[in-house]
């Protein structure tokens, strides 16, 4: 048994010695490779240094713009729509069936003009029945008046006849007023914008009417998010660009709401529009509100700015080399950014060819 343990112990010692020799061999090989690599790095560096002196770096072609102070304005861009200052849905004052439509879309109408008629046959029958009684009371009053002029009859009889006739007149006027309630009339001077009803439709007050708009006083309306409240004010310069893109208007904000709609979390702005044959209700327009203006700013294209861990970076051409500059920007508008710090007038900003540039790399400015 002791002999067996001795053999096992001897085997373990020999194995341990063999592992130690293997590790030492690997360390020697690693040291030799590191030494060879260091010698290669020195040779490579020497060759590169020689090439730099004998073969200068090829300049990267770039395009530049020379910076100069310029007028810079930032705008708030939002969609607006043109509406009439007076835009109403004309409807009847009493419910009834439409029997006749008297206007068509695009037709100019005046205030009080009848646009459509409703079935008022019941009222008309009452008016016809009352007309006969009215004629009778009129005759009795006139006859009593002639008798009074001849000193026949009493004053009380005359007054009674007059009172009966006046009451009949009032009743006839009331029936006529009720008859007028069975018609759709325009409450404004304007143009018929839409006739969404037809003969036979039921019309009710405030519903199923005819749209009338006034082109004499148009305005553009837009809604801004509540974050802009306090950043725009009445009188701010605006530009309206209409849907076709060929027509624009420079004007000012005429109204800015001071409260936020609790549902949409937005507030209303309005621009009064001049009378123009090219402007129509329900047109759409792009609204640009100028809320920042600087007469002498350094502004650069946003496309020339690179985002890095150190901040916003641009390249300028300086004595034939690219120089990286960390800048600080302010407002951004229409693809341009105001530079608050880092650049100055006269700097040649590289706007093309900067993506693969390194600092101090030779550049060639394209003519």
MIFI-823245 format. One line per field, with one value per residue: residue number from 1; z, y, x of N, C-alpha, C in turn. Coordinates in pm, whole numbers, always signed. Each point is the difference from the previous one (the first is absolute). Example, Ala and Ser with C-alpha at 12.3 -4.5 7.8 and 13.67 -1.06 7.14 Angstrom:
2
k <- c(1, 2)
nw <- c(+780, -72)
nv <- c(-569, +105)
nu <- c(+1319, -35)
caw <- c(+0, +6)
cav <- c(+119, +119)
cau <- c(-89, +82)
cw <- c(+0, +73)
cv <- c(+120, +109)
cu <- c(+90, -77)
This chain:
367
k <- c(1, 2, 3, 4, 5, 6, 7, 8, 9, 10, 11, 12, 13, 14, 15, 16, 17, 18, 19, 20, 21, 22, 23, 24, 25, 26, 27, 28, 29, 30, 31, 32, 33, 34, 35, 36, 37, 38, 39, 40, 41, 42, 43, 44, 45, 46, 47, 48, 49, 50, 51, 52, 53, 54, 55, 56, 57, 58, 59, 60, 61, 62, 63, 64, 65, 66, 67, 68, 69, 70, 71, 72, 73, 74, 75, 76, 77, 78, 79, 80, 81, 82, 83, 84, 85, 86, 87, 88, 89, 90, 91, 92, 93, 94, 95, 96, 97, 98, 99, 100, 101, 102, 103, 104, 105, 106, 107, 108, 109, 110, 111, 112, 113, 114, 115, 116, 117, 118, 119, 120, 121, 122, 123, 124, 125, 126, 127, 128, 129, 130, 131, 132, 133, 134, 135, 136, 137, 138, 139, 140, 141, 142, 143, 144, 145, 146, 147, 148, 149, 150, 151, 152, 153, 154, 155, 156, 157, 158, 159, 160, 161, 162, 163, 164, 165, 166, 167, 168, 169, 170, 171, 172, 173, 174, 175, 176, 177, 178, 179, 180, 181, 182, 183, 184, 185, 186, 187, 188, 189, 190, 191, 192, 193, 194, 195, 196, 197, 198, 199, 200, 201, 202, 203, 204, 205, 206, 207, 208, 209, 210, 211, 212, 213, 214, 215, 216, 217, 218, 219, 220, 221, 222, 223, 224, 225, 226, 227, 228, 229, 230, 231, 232, 233, 234, 235, 236, 237, 238, 239, 240, 241, 242, 243, 244, 245, 246, 247, 248, 249, 250, 251, 252, 253, 254, 255, 256, 257, 258, 259, 260, 261, 262, 263, 264, 265, 266, 267, 268, 269, 270, 271, 272, 273, 274, 275, 276, 277, 278, 279, 280, 281, 282, 283, 284, 285, 286, 287, 288, 289, 290, 291, 292, 293, 294, 295, 296, 297, 298, 299, 300, 301, 302, 303, 304, 305, 306, 307, 308, 309, 310, 311, 312, 313, 314, 315, 316, 317, 318, 319, 320, 321, 322, 323, 324, 325, 326, 327, 328, 329, 330, 331, 332, 333, 334, 335, 336, 337, 338, 339, 340, 341, 342, 343, 344, 345, 346, 347, 348, 349, 350, 351, 352, 353, 354, 355, 356, 357, 358, 359, 360, 361, 362, 363, 364, 365, 366, 367)
nw <- c(+0, +82, -63, +3, +124, +11, -68, +63, +114, -42, -41, +114, +61, -73, +21, +128, -5, -65, +81, +96, -58, -17, +122, +42, -73, +45, +120, -23, -52, +104, +84, -68, -2, +130, +15, -71, +72, +110, -46, -28, +119, +46, -70, +41, +126, -15, -55, +94, +90, -61, -3, +125, +10, -55, +66, -14, +108, -58, -49, +95, -111, +26, +41, -11, +107, -40, +132, +5, +76, +40, -60, +122, -42, +116, -54, +34, -45, -56, -7, -95, +29, -119, +77, -20, +13, -101, +70, -62, +79, -111, +98, -2, +36, -91, +59, -109, -96, -58, -51, +24, -80, +42, +54, -49, +18, +64, +29, -39, +132, +28, +102, +53, -99, -58, +66, +84, -48, +113, +23, -34, -58, +118, +3, -126, +39, +109, -80, -86, +101, +49, -126, -9, +117, -45, -120, +68, +85, -113, -63, +108, +7, -132, +7, +111, -70, -111, +75, +57, -127, -9, +109, -60, +102, +77, +80, +96, -81, -20, +127, +23, -101, +46, +126, -46, -76, +100, +79, -96, -9, +132, +0, -100, +69, +107, -73, -47, +125, +38, -101, +40, +109, -100, +18, -86, +83, -85, +106, -110, -40, -101, -2, -74, +108, +59, -82, +125, -26, -6, -102, +103, +20, +121, +23, +84, +101, -60, -81, -86, +0, -37, -40, +72, -83, +73, -128, +51, +98, -61, +62, +40, +31, +114, +41, +106, +19, +117, -50, -101, +98, -32, -100, -20, -72, +29, -132, +43, -69, -103, -50, -90, -14, -105, -10, -95, +107, -83, +104, +44, +131, +7, +124, +90, +117, -22, +39, +130, +8, +115, -50, +65, -114, +96, -117, -92, +115, -69, -66, -21, -126, -31, -132, +5, -98, -96, -51, -50, -132, +39, +100, +51, +60, +106, -54, -31, +102, -36, +132, -26, +131, -28, +84, -95, +26, -82, +0, +92, -57, +62, -120, +27, -111, +38, -131, +32, +88, +69, +43, +101, +66, -74, -89, -46, -107, -46, -129, +21, -117, +48, -90, -78, +125, +34, +59, +96, +8, +131, -38, +27, -20, -63, -55, -45, -126, -76, +76, +69, +56, +100, -27, +126, -23, -34, -69, -100, -28, -124, +96, -51, +5, +32, -114, -73, +18, +102, -58, -88, +37, +18, +125, -58, -56, -98, -41, -104, -1, -27, -123)
nv <- c(-122, +2, -114, -31, +49, -61, -102, +13, +14, -99, -59, +38, -29, -110, -19, +31, -67, -95, +32, +0, -104, -47, +47, -49, -105, +1, +27, -91, -79, +31, -11, -108, -36, +38, -61, -106, +5, +22, -95, -75, +34, -19, -114, -34, +43, -63, -105, +8, +20, -99, -74, +46, -24, -119, -45, +129, +16, -79, +121, +10, -22, +129, +30, +130, +61, +123, -10, +56, +110, -50, +44, -30, -78, -29, -103, +16, -124, +37, -89, +83, +49, +31, +90, +8, +131, -10, -107, -3, -77, +45, +7, -79, +86, -67, -117, -59, -40, -10, +104, +96, -24, +120, -64, +28, -94, +94, -5, +127, +13, +65, +78, -105, -30, -39, -102, -31, -71, +6, -118, +106, -109, -53, +71, -36, -120, +10, +38, -96, -86, +47, -12, -98, -48, +15, -44, -94, -19, +0, -72, -78, +3, -17, -92, -51, +12, -43, -97, -18, +5, -81, -12, -115, -57, -87, +72, -58, +11, +127, +19, -60, +68, +112, -29, -37, +111, +78, -69, +16, +128, +7, -63, +84, +102, -52, -19, +125, +37, -73, +61, +110, -62, -19, +68, -33, +94, +75, -25, -24, +102, -82, -115, -63, -61, -39, -85, -45, +80, -71, +21, +9, +61, -50, +122, +20, +79, +61, -64, -82, +83, +125, -38, +112, +43, +84, +32, +89, -88, -33, -114, -12, -124, -8, -120, +59, -88, -40, -75, +46, -25, +128, -88, +14, +110, +74, +1, -126, +13, -20, -121, +24, -130, +36, -84, +89, +65, +54, -5, +113, +18, +116, -32, +22, -53, -22, -127, +0, -118, +32, -90, -113, -59, -31, -13, +97, +69, +82, +102, +93, +7, +129, +3, +129, -34, +55, +81, -120, +7, -8, +68, -120, -2, -58, +103, -76, +23, +8, +1, +103, -19, +121, -82, +11, +111, -17, +126, -34, -113, -90, -31, -129, -76, -46, -23, +114, -19, -47, -98, +42, -84, +74, -20, +114, -69, +94, +1, +70, +60, -38, +86, -41, +15, -115, +94, -93, +41, +5, -2, +115, -67, +89, +96, -83, +39, -62, -100, +114, -2, +74, +49, -42, -108, +34, +77, +58, +126, -46, -81, -96, -7, -120, +7, -39, -132, +32, -91, -13, +125, +19, +30, +118, -62, -15, +117, -26, +131, -55, +23)
nu <- c(+82, +106, +30, -129, -11, +113, -48, -120, +70, +81, -114, -55, +112, +12, -134, +21, +108, -70, -105, +90, +63, -123, -36, +118, -24, -127, +47, +98, -96, -81, +105, +34, -131, -10, +119, -41, -117, +73, +84, -114, -54, +127, +10, -126, +28, +114, -63, -98, +98, +67, -114, -17, +132, -8, -112, -27, -80, -87, -18, -91, -68, -19, -122, +18, -49, +18, +14, -119, -6, -113, -109, -38, -98, -55, -61, -127, +10, -116, -97, -45, -119, -48, -57, -130, +16, -87, -21, -116, -74, -56, -89, -105, -96, -70, -25, +42, -80, +120, -65, +92, +104, +36, +104, +119, +91, +69, -129, +14, -14, -108, +27, -66, +80, -114, +51, -98, -103, -73, -51, -80, -54, +35, +113, +21, -46, +72, +99, -34, -16, +113, +38, -91, +37, +123, -43, -66, +99, +67, -94, -12, +131, +15, -96, +56, +114, -65, -57, +120, +49, -107, +77, +25, -57, +64, +78, -73, -104, +41, +25, -115, -53, +61, -33, -118, -3, +48, -82, -91, +39, +2, -115, -43, +56, -59, -111, +18, +26, -105, -68, +59, -43, -86, +111, +92, +46, +70, +76, +73, +77, -12, +64, -91, +46, -113, -62, +15, -105, -109, -81, -82, +118, +21, -44, +100, -37, +102, -85, +66, +104, +19, +123, +15, +95, +68, +22, -85, -12, +114, +26, +125, -30, +69, +36, +53, +98, -44, +99, -77, -86, -8, +18, -129, -12, -105, +2, +26, +113, -81, +17, -95, +18, -73, -103, -24, +48, -89, -78, +53, -7, +62, -29, -97, +29, -127, +13, +26, -57, -55, -84, +22, -31, -87, -60, +19, +1, -79, +54, -93, +45, -14, -21, -24, -84, +73, -90, -23, -1, +128, -56, -15, -119, +55, +68, +103, +81, +127, -4, +80, +12, +47, +63, +98, +69, +104, +40, +90, -39, +76, -45, -13, +21, -117, +0, +64, -98, +103, -77, +72, +80, +84, -98, -48, +37, +83, +27, +111, +15, +119, +50, -100, -42, -58, -72, -7, -127, +0, -128, -60, -111, -77, -74, -94, +18, -92, +43, -13, +122, -47, +121, -7, +74, +126, -83, +66, -29, +0, -47, +80, -130, +44, -66, +103, -1, -78, -76, +100, -18, +130, +17, +27, -101, +90, -44, -76, -8, -119, +38)
caw <- c(+0, +4, -129, -96, +27, -44, -148, -34, +36, -97, -127, +15, -2, -139, -79, +38, -60, -144, -21, +26, -117, -113, +23, -23, -145, -56, +38, -84, -136, +1, +11, -130, -96, +34, -43, -147, -35, +28, -107, -120, +18, -24, -144, -65, +31, -77, -140, -10, +10, -128, -101, +23, -50, -145, -65, +89, +1, -103, +59, -18, -62, +82, -36, +118, -7, +89, +91, +14, +75, -82, +73, +33, +71, +27, -17, +44, -119, +33, -107, +25, -97, -26, +25, -3, +132, +24, -61, +73, -53, +2, +15, +28, +141, +39, -75, -110, -119, -104, -123, -115, +21, -89, -29, -39, +50, -73, -24, +101, +59, +91, +131, +1, -122, +20, -66, -21, +62, +66, -7, +102, -41, +116, +35, -108, +16, +109, -48, -91, +80, +79, -90, -15, +124, +4, -91, +64, +109, -61, -50, +115, +58, -91, +6, +129, -5, -78, +83, +103, -64, -18, +135, +25, +78, +115, -13, +46, -114, -92, +61, -2, -138, -30, +76, -64, -126, +33, +47, -118, -72, +75, -17, -137, -2, +69, -92, -105, +59, +6, -138, -37, +68, -85, -113, +33, -49, +26, +104, -35, -141, -27, -112, +38, -6, -9, +14, +28, +14, -124, +21, +67, +126, +120, +53, +140, +43, +28, -70, -138, -59, -117, +45, -63, +52, -49, -55, +18, +116, +19, +96, +12, +139, +29, +141, +44, +125, +117, +30, -66, +64, +53, -93, -114, +45, -105, -73, -51, -145, -46, -144, -39, -129, -31, -40, -131, +12, -84, +57, +141, +56, +121, +80, +144, +82, +44, +125, +68, +118, +124, +78, -69, -7, +92, -66, -98, +58, -98, +2, -135, -55, -120, -87, -91, -138, -88, -102, -118, -78, +5, +132, +18, +126, +7, -55, +100, -19, +97, +75, +63, +96, +38, +144, +39, -108, +29, -123, -37, +63, -75, -20, -86, -31, +101, -57, +19, +142, +43, +143, +61, +146, +54, -34, -143, -63, -141, -50, -79, -75, +58, -56, -75, +82, +68, +144, +65, +94, +79, -2, +77, -87, +63, -73, -130, -84, -145, -31, +45, +145, +49, +78, +111, +44, -69, -134, -17, -139, -72, +3, -117, +49, -96, -8, -76, +8, +137, +76, +28, +35, +132, +35, -63, -127, -112, -80, -121, -17, -139, -62)
cav <- c(+122, +114, +4, +58, +145, +62, +10, +108, +129, +26, +38, +138, +92, +7, +75, +142, +53, +15, +118, +120, +21, +45, +141, +80, +5, +94, +136, +38, +23, +126, +110, +11, +59, +143, +69, +10, +99, +134, +33, +28, +131, +102, +4, +61, +143, +61, +7, +102, +132, +24, +27, +132, +103, -15, -1, +69, -52, +51, +89, -38, +110, +46, +126, +87, +131, +98, +49, +145, +32, +7, +6, -135, -3, -134, +1, -112, -44, -70, +2, +92, -8, +127, -3, +130, +59, -38, -131, -41, -101, +58, -102, +54, +23, -103, -124, -22, -67, +95, -14, +68, +58, +115, +44, -102, +32, +104, +115, +106, +30, +114, -26, -7, -65, -136, -102, -117, +7, -121, -19, +80, -2, +14, +143, +73, -19, +88, +139, +21, +5, +123, +115, +35, +66, +130, +90, +33, +93, +127, +65, +45, +116, +114, +41, +64, +129, +91, +35, +93, +131, +55, +11, -114, -101, +50, -12, -134, -91, +23, -54, -145, -44, +21, -98, -131, +2, -1, -134, -87, +33, -58, -144, -29, +18, -114, -113, +25, -27, -145, -47, +29, -96, -118, +33, +12, +129, +27, +102, +88, +15, -93, -94, -134, -89, -141, -27, -143, -47, -9, +6, -119, -19, +66, +104, +36, +112, -34, -123, -16, +132, +38, +70, +129, +58, +133, +12, +138, +2, -132, -9, -131, -46, -114, -33, -27, -74, +87, +34, +127, +109, +98, +15, +76, +109, +75, +88, -73, -17, -135, -24, -104, -60, -72, -139, -20, +32, +114, +122, +16, +129, +44, +86, -7, -62, +97, -43, -114, -38, -1, -119, -127, -90, -110, -130, -14, +57, +94, +131, +48, +123, +41, +102, +61, -7, +102, -48, -46, -96, -129, -60, -57, -74, -141, -22, -30, +76, -20, +124, +15, +111, +40, +32, +33, +76, +56, +65, -37, -129, -101, -114, -102, -110, -107, -120, +2, -24, -139, -22, -84, -7, +126, +105, +22, +19, +35, +16, +119, -8, +96, -17, -123, -117, -2, +20, -29, +104, -25, +122, +5, +54, +53, -29, -68, +32, -15, -70, +77, +7, +115, -41, +92, -3, -94, +48, +145, +46, -26, -142, -76, -119, -111, -45, -125, -75, +0, -119, -87, +82, -1, +130, +34, -70, +94, +11, +81, +66, -8, +131)
cau <- c(-82, +92, +68, -97, -8, +126, -6, -96, +60, +107, -65, -52, +115, +49, -99, +13, +123, -25, -86, +81, +86, -84, -32, +121, +21, -98, +40, +114, -50, -75, +97, +67, -95, -16, +122, -7, -102, +53, +94, -79, -62, +101, +26, -118, +1, +108, -43, -105, +65, +68, -102, -60, +92, +19, -132, -95, -138, -90, -101, -141, -76, -112, -66, -10, -67, +64, -102, -17, -123, -120, -127, -47, -128, -55, -145, -83, -73, -123, -98, -111, -109, -68, -144, -65, -23, -140, -20, -120, -91, -134, -103, -133, -30, -96, +20, -93, +50, +43, -79, +63, +132, +2, +138, +96, +135, +71, -87, +9, -131, -1, -58, -145, -50, -52, +81, -84, -133, -49, -145, -69, -140, -90, -3, -65, -146, -42, +6, -114, -123, -1, -10, -143, -41, +67, -73, -127, +25, +41, -121, -78, +68, -18, -141, -21, +69, -86, -116, +45, +16, -136, -56, -87, +69, +76, +146, +38, -17, +111, +122, -10, +23, +143, +78, -18, +74, +144, +34, +5, +124, +112, -3, +44, +145, +60, -6, +98, +132, +14, +21, +139, +88, +8, +87, +142, +47, +141, +19, +112, +34, +109, -9, -45, +116, -41, -144, -2, -138, -78, -145, -51, +73, -53, +88, -24, +85, +139, +39, -45, -14, +79, +120, +25, +123, +32, +135, +47, +88, +58, +109, +65, +4, +86, +11, +136, +10, +8, +140, +32, -72, +93, +111, -51, -86, -68, +91, +116, +1, -32, -6, -95, +29, -123, +18, +61, +141, +37, -56, +33, -40, +71, -88, +25, -104, -100, -60, +62, -78, +77, -34, +23, -115, +29, -6, +109, +122, +52, -67, -33, +56, -72, +59, -97, +45, -57, -93, +73, -77, +69, -19, -133, -16, +40, +133, +103, +123, +107, +18, +131, -4, +136, +3, +137, +65, +132, +42, +137, +28, +75, -89, +60, -93, -9, +62, +145, +28, +9, -21, +104, -5, +51, -93, -24, +130, +9, +136, +30, +125, +94, +135, +10, -29, -130, +11, -128, -41, -121, -81, -125, -105, -120, -122, +10, -115, +17, +123, +115, +16, +77, +117, +21, +139, +88, +31, -2, -4, +124, +34, -42, -68, -7, -140, -2, +124, +53, -39, +114, +117, +61, +57, +130, +18, +7, -122, +8, -130, -48, -26)
cw <- c(+0, -132, -106, +17, -49, -151, -44, +26, -100, -132, +5, -7, -141, -88, +29, -63, -149, -31, +18, -119, -119, +13, -27, -150, -66, +32, -87, -142, -8, +5, -135, -103, +27, -47, -152, -43, +23, -110, -130, +9, -27, -149, -76, +21, -82, -147, -19, +6, -130, -109, +16, -55, -150, -76, +95, -14, -110, +66, -34, -65, +86, -62, +127, -29, +99, +84, +7, +79, -95, +89, +21, +77, +16, -6, +67, -119, +41, -119, +39, -106, -9, +25, -15, +141, +44, -78, +76, -72, +15, +6, +33, +150, +52, -79, -110, -118, -106, -128, -122, +42, -106, -39, -39, +57, -90, -25, +112, +48, +97, +131, -7, -122, +31, -83, -32, +74, +59, -13, +117, -29, +118, +40, -108, +6, +111, -46, -94, +77, +78, -87, -19, +124, +11, -89, +62, +111, -52, -49, +115, +63, -87, +4, +131, +3, -77, +80, +108, -56, -23, +134, +28, +75, +112, -27, +43, -113, -101, +54, -1, -140, -38, +70, -63, -130, +25, +47, -117, -82, +68, -18, -140, -12, +68, -89, -113, +51, +11, -138, -42, +67, -79, -129, +52, -64, +38, +107, -33, -150, -29, -122, +54, -21, -21, +20, +23, +14, -137, +34, +56, +130, +113, +49, +142, +38, +37, -71, -143, -68, -124, +47, -81, +64, -62, -48, +21, +116, +27, +105, -4, +148, +11, +150, +32, +131, +117, +36, -63, +64, +68, -92, -130, +53, -120, -65, -52, -151, -36, -153, -25, -139, -34, -75, -133, +0, -80, +57, +149, +44, +126, +76, +147, +70, +48, +132, +53, +127, +122, +90, -86, +3, +87, -65, -95, +53, -101, +15, -142, -35, -130, -75, -89, -140, -84, -98, -125, -72, +6, +133, +17, +135, -18, -73, +114, -32, +106, +66, +68, +87, +43, +147, +49, -118, +49, -130, -46, +74, -89, -8, -101, -31, +108, -49, +21, +143, +28, +152, +53, +151, +64, -27, -150, -66, -146, -38, -77, -71, +49, -51, -65, +79, +63, +149, +61, +106, +71, +10, +93, -88, +82, -76, -132, -80, -146, -37, +40, +153, +36, +87, +106, +39, -84, -138, -6, -148, -65, +1, -126, +48, -110, +2, -83, +10, +140, +74, +39, +39, +140, +27, -59, -128, -114, -81, -121, -27, -147, -51, -44)
cv <- c(+125, +14, +65, +151, +71, +18, +114, +135, +38, +46, +143, +99, +17, +82, +148, +61, +19, +121, +127, +30, +53, +149, +87, +13, +100, +144, +47, +32, +134, +119, +23, +67, +149, +80, +19, +104, +141, +43, +34, +138, +112, +15, +68, +150, +71, +16, +108, +139, +35, +36, +138, +111, -6, +5, +65, -58, +65, +83, -47, +117, +34, +125, +81, +118, +92, +65, +152, +26, +13, +8, -142, +11, -144, +8, -121, -37, -83, +10, +90, -22, +135, -18, +141, +53, -24, -128, -65, -112, +55, -113, +68, +19, -100, -126, -15, -67, +105, -28, +64, +58, +107, +45, -120, +37, +101, +125, +103, +34, +117, -39, +4, -68, -143, -99, -125, +19, -135, -7, +75, +4, +20, +147, +80, -15, +89, +145, +29, +10, +131, +123, +46, +72, +139, +100, +43, +103, +136, +77, +54, +125, +123, +52, +74, +138, +104, +43, +101, +140, +69, +13, -109, -104, +65, -19, -138, -100, +15, -61, -152, -55, +13, -105, -139, -7, -5, -138, -97, +26, -63, -151, -39, +16, -117, -124, +15, -28, -150, -58, +22, -96, -130, +33, +6, +129, +22, +107, +100, +23, -92, -85, -135, -96, -145, -9, -150, -59, -4, +7, -133, -29, +73, +101, +34, +115, -48, -124, +4, +134, +18, +86, +128, +60, +138, +3, +140, +10, -143, +6, -141, -35, -120, -23, -39, -78, +93, +39, +132, +119, +94, +23, +69, +106, +68, +98, -69, -18, -146, -5, -116, -49, -92, -129, -18, +34, +120, +133, +4, +141, +26, +98, -18, -74, +107, -40, -121, -29, -9, -118, -124, -83, -122, -137, -19, +50, +91, +133, +54, +127, +31, +107, +55, +2, +110, -62, -36, -105, -139, -72, -46, -73, -147, -29, -33, +79, -41, +134, -3, +126, +31, +40, +28, +68, +55, +53, -43, -128, -82, -123, -96, -106, -107, -125, -5, -34, -149, -9, -95, -3, +131, +116, +9, +41, +37, +5, +130, -23, +111, -31, -137, -126, +13, +15, -22, +106, -45, +131, -14, +68, +49, -44, -69, +30, -14, -62, +73, +6, +123, -51, +106, +9, -100, +44, +151, +33, -21, -145, -68, -134, -106, -57, -128, -67, -13, -131, -88, +78, -30, +138, +14, -79, +101, +0, +89, +59, -2, +140, +8)
cu <- c(+85, +70, -88, -11, +124, -1, -92, +60, +107, -58, -48, +113, +51, -95, +11, +121, -18, -84, +78, +89, -79, -33, +120, +28, -95, +37, +116, -45, -74, +93, +69, -91, -19, +121, +0, -102, +50, +96, -73, -67, +99, +28, -116, -1, +106, -39, -107, +59, +68, -100, -61, +89, +15, -132, -101, -141, -83, -110, -141, -75, -123, -61, -19, -90, +70, -109, +1, -128, -118, -123, -51, -130, -43, -152, -63, -86, -120, -95, -117, -108, -69, -149, -55, -18, -144, -25, -116, -73, -141, -103, -133, -19, -101, +29, -104, +69, +33, -78, +66, +134, +22, +141, +86, +137, +71, -81, +16, -141, +15, -69, -152, -58, -44, +79, -82, -132, -37, -152, -66, -149, -96, -12, -72, -152, -54, -2, -116, -131, -9, -16, -145, -50, +61, -72, -133, +20, +45, -121, -84, +62, -19, -143, -31, +64, -83, -123, +39, +19, -135, -74, -102, +81, +81, +150, +48, -13, +115, +130, -1, +29, +147, +86, -10, +81, +152, +45, +10, +126, +121, +5, +48, +153, +72, +0, +103, +142, +23, +24, +146, +99, +15, +76, +144, +51, +145, +14, +111, +4, +118, -25, -46, +116, -40, -151, -14, -140, -67, -148, -49, +72, -70, +102, -39, +91, +141, +49, -51, -25, +85, +115, +21, +126, +19, +144, +57, +98, +49, +111, +57, +10, +94, +2, +144, -4, +26, +144, +41, -71, +100, +119, -42, -94, -63, +98, +124, -13, -27, +6, -95, +37, -117, +28, +70, +149, +45, -47, +34, -36, +80, -88, +34, -113, -97, -66, +75, -80, +91, -33, +16, -128, +30, +1, +118, +134, +69, -73, -6, +77, -74, +77, -110, +58, -63, -98, +78, -83, +63, -17, -143, -7, +38, +131, +96, +126, +101, +28, +136, -3, +142, +0, +141, +66, +133, +57, +139, +39, +91, -88, +62, -105, +5, +72, +150, +41, -1, -17, +107, -19, +45, -95, -20, +131, -15, +148, +11, +132, +92, +141, +18, -27, -138, +22, -139, -28, -128, -77, -120, -105, -119, -124, +31, -126, +38, +135, +127, +1, +82, +115, +27, +148, +78, +41, -10, -6, +136, +43, -54, -56, -6, -141, -15, +136, +57, -23, +119, +125, +50, +59, +141, +26, +1, -131, +28, -138, -38, -32, -144)
